Structures are given as C-alpha cells and as structure tokens.
Amino acid sequence: MSKFISIITCVYDGAKTIEDTILSIIKQDFQDFEYIIIDGKSKDDTLKIVNRYSDKDSRIKVFSESDTGIYDAYNKGVHHAKGDVLIYVNADDFLFQGALKGIYEEFNLKKYDIYAGSISILSEDTNYYKENFRSKIPKHSLTNPSVLTPGICFSKEVFKKVGKFDTSFRICADFDLICRCLNQGLKIKYSDVLLNNMREGGISSNIK
C-alpha cells in the first residue's frame, strides 16, 4: 500500500529557523515525500530562503498568501497535500533523522487513522531539553489536551471523515480535531519513535 508522505510547514517571518526545518526534511534517509510550505506573506527573508531550496527541489511546493492564523494555514496544507499521510513540521521545529522512515515502517494505514510518534522539546536559550515518549505520557482522550501535534501523522482520510481544523479556536483546534476523531472511533497508533524536535516559544507554549 502506498504511503507517500506530505510534510506541511506553516510559517510567518520564520527566517531565523526555517532553514533548519528544511534541511532536516530534505536530508532524511526516506525520500518519497512532498514538502508543502504555507507562508503567511512573511515580511522578513523567509521566502528568499525557502525559494532558494524550492528552485532546486521539485518536491518543495511553496504557497504564499495571507491567512487568519496557524489553523487556517494548516487547512491550506491539507488542501494542497497529495500524500496518503500528512505530518506537520512547524517552522521552528526540525525532524529527527530517520523520522520519515519510521513513519513509513510503523504506520499501517489499513489498521490506523492516526500515528502518534514521540517528540522532544528544547529551548536553546536555557539549554532545556526533554524527550516525550508516548509510552510515558497519557494517551489521547476527551480530557487530555496534551495533543503534541508536531508528533502526529494523519491519514489524509481523517480530514474527509471529521473535517479540517476549526479556525474559530485560536490555540486548541488540534485538540478539538483529536476529540472529533475519538468521537468517531478513529484508531490511533502510538509509538516511541522520535519524530520531531520542537523548539519552545510557539503561541500555545504560553498558557495565558
């Protein structure tokens, strides 16, 4: 069964970190993917950096237009994705080497709708680093908002079954999406394979 992977990065003024993100993807040891970059009309050098790579690699597709927030951008990524499996890698995050190969080998699309891999969280300012393995944290439930979207892969069919991200939510539309998946009985595969290295500092990092 084909498992062509669509990797989606949503970015706005991410010039400081976007190159790390791109390099972590194009240097993977699994190469059967497309890479979709959704830019929200960045005002810094983001597009200059992105286009330098997209000009050389036909797998990288860039879309730059205004949006209403991160979940609007996520939905645009779903719209453009052609793969069987979708994974979000935010513009200040980067994939572990072997991440895509792990997804390909472990994610059985006939048995599961969602693949929840593990992530690390780091802060380069404070030298903080912590690995979050799925076997060590609570599994998804209607009372557990710790979704950790950067470590989740979705079958493209998920968005046909439950719809896309609800843009009326500012920071928790990913939790809402998972709740809808659980309510409809979609199956989740949990794995301790480390997929994504997530830098602290995103909008949902601030509880206020």
Secondary structure as UniProt FT lines:
FT   STRAND          5..11
FT   TURN            15..17
FT   HELIX           18..26
FT   STRAND          33..39
FT   HELIX           46..54
FT   TURN            55..56
FT   TURN            58..59
FT   STRAND          60..64
FT   HELIX           70..80
FT   STRAND          85..88
FT   TURN            91..92
FT   STRAND          93..95
FT   TURN            97..98
FT   HELIX           99..106
FT   TURN            109..111
FT   STRAND          114..123
FT   TURN            124..127
FT   STRAND          128..132
FT   HELIX           134..136
FT   TURN            142..143
FT   HELIX           149..151
FT   STRAND          152..155
FT   HELIX           156..162
FT   TURN            167..168
FT   HELIX           173..183
FT   TURN            184..185
FT   STRAND          188..199
FT   HELIX           203..205
//
